[in-house]
Amino acid sequence: MVGMIGITVTAKGLNKYIYSNNPISKRTKQLVNMLPIELAELLVKTLQESASNYSDTGRLEHSIFAQDIGNKQAVVTIPVEYASALDKGSKAHFITGNPMLKFYWAKERRWAETHVVWHPGTEATYFVSEGIRNFRSDKDRIIKLSVKKTINI
């Protein structure tokens, strides 16, 4: 679907560290398999915080979720149709209804119906990049904790 954003989270770097430096225990393997979803859930929280700065209804931040897709991978999805336009911005364009558009026109304090609307475009917010930047320091912390757990077992 146009407008959705998906981010894949893997533990490849951690796998190389664990498999090259430590004898493999059953607990270590379990930890490596769990880590991507833990990281993805942490990314969801930081993206929600970032998105809340640009969303007035709460729909955007409440739509973000993580899913374990197996094979040591998880995916974070932002399924609202305007996520990409909000993140990257959009050029001026016409919006055509099929058959009609109906929306609340806050400036006029009334509902409006029309076939076509001119949209002036939107400025990019880069809320995904901002969320990922904020996530990186937390990600380093969670990986260090996880590696510490494997060493202590």
C-alpha positions in Angstrom: 0.0 0.0 0.0 1.3 3.5 -0.9 2.2 5.6 2.1 3.0 2.8 4.6 6.5 2.4 6.1 8.2 -0.8 7.1 11.5 -1.2 8.9 13.2 -4.6 9.3 15.2 -5.2 12.5 17.8 -8.0 12.6 20.4 -9.3 15.0 23.1 -10.1 12.4 25.8 -8.0 14.1 25.1 -9.6 17.5 25.1 -13.0 16.0 28.6 -12.6 14.6 29.8 -11.4 18.0 28.3 -14.2 20.0 29.2 -17.0 17.5 32.8 -15.9 17.1 33.6 -15.1 20.8 31.6 -17.5 22.9 30.8 -21.2 23.0 27.2 -21.5 22.1 24.8 -22.3 24.9 21.1 -23.0 24.5 20.3 -19.8 26.4 22.5 -17.8 24.1 20.7 -19.1 21.0 17.3 -18.2 22.7 18.6 -14.7 23.4 19.7 -14.0 19.9 16.4 -15.2 18.6 14.5 -12.9 21.0 16.6 -9.8 20.4 15.1 -8.6 17.1 11.6 -8.3 18.5 12.9 -6.6 21.7 14.8 -4.1 19.5 11.7 -3.7 17.3 9.5 -3.0 20.3 12.0 -0.4 21.6 12.0 1.2 18.1 8.2 1.3 18.2 8.3 3.3 21.4 10.9 5.8 20.0 9.0 6.2 16.7 5.7 6.8 18.7 7.4 9.6 20.7 8.8 11.1 17.5 5.4 10.8 15.7 3.5 12.4 18.5 5.3 15.7 17.7 3.6 15.8 14.3 0.2 14.2 14.8 -2.7 15.9 16.3 -5.2 13.0 16.4 -2.9 10.3 17.9 -3.8 8.0 14.9 -0.2 7.9 13.6 1.6 7.0 16.8 -1.0 4.5 17.9 -0.8 2.7 14.5 2.9 1.8 14.8 3.6 -1.9 15.8 6.3 -4.6 15.8 6.0 -8.1 14.6 8.4 -11.1 14.8 8.7 -12.5 11.3 11.1 -15.3 12.3 14.6 -16.1 11.0 16.0 -13.7 13.6 14.1 -10.8 12.1 11.3 -8.5 13.2 9.5 -5.7 11.3 8.2 -2.4 12.5 5.2 -1.2 10.5 3.6 2.3 10.3 0.4 1.4 8.4 -1.4 4.7 8.1 -1.8 5.9 4.5 -0.2 9.3 5.1 2.9 8.1 7.0 5.3 8.4 4.0 4.0 11.8 3.0 4.3 13.1 6.6 7.9 11.7 6.8 9.2 12.7 3.4 6.8 15.6 2.6 4.7 15.8 -0.5 4.5 18.1 -3.6 1.4 20.2 -4.4 -1.3 18.1 -5.9 -5.0 17.6 -6.6 -7.0 15.2 -4.5 -10.0 13.8 -6.5 -13.0 12.2 -4.8 -14.7 9.1 -6.0 -17.4 10.3 -6.3 -17.1 13.0 -3.7 -14.7 14.2 -1.0 -16.2 15.1 2.4 -14.1 16.7 5.1 -14.4 19.1 8.0 -13.1 22.5 7.1 -11.8 23.9 10.4 -11.1 27.4 9.1 -14.8 27.8 8.0 -16.1 25.6 10.9 -18.3 23.5 8.6 -18.3 20.3 6.6 -17.4 20.6 2.9 -18.2 18.4 -0.1 -16.5 18.6 -3.5 -15.1 16.5 -6.3 -11.6 18.0 -6.3 -9.4 19.8 -3.8 -6.0 21.5 -4.4 -3.5 20.4 -1.7 -0.5 22.7 -1.4 1.8 19.8 -0.3 3.4 19.2 3.0 6.9 19.9 4.4 8.9 16.8 5.4 9.0 16.1 9.1 11.5 13.2 9.0 9.8 11.7 12.1 11.1 8.2 11.1 14.8 9.4 10.8 14.3 11.3 14.1 12.9 8.2 15.8 15.7 6.0 14.4 18.4 8.5 15.6 16.9 8.5 19.1 16.6 4.7 19.0 20.3 4.1 18.3 21.5 5.0 21.7 18.8 2.8 23.3 19.7 0.0 20.9 23.3 0.1 22.0 22.2 -0.1 25.6 19.9 -3.1 25.1 22.5 -5.0 23.1 25.1 -4.5 25.8 22.6 -5.7 28.4 21.8 -8.7 26.3 25.5 -9.6 25.7 26.1 -9.2 29.4 23.2 -11.6 30.1 24.8 -14.2 27.8 28.2 -13.9 29.4 26.7 -14.3 32.9 24.8 -17.5 32.0 
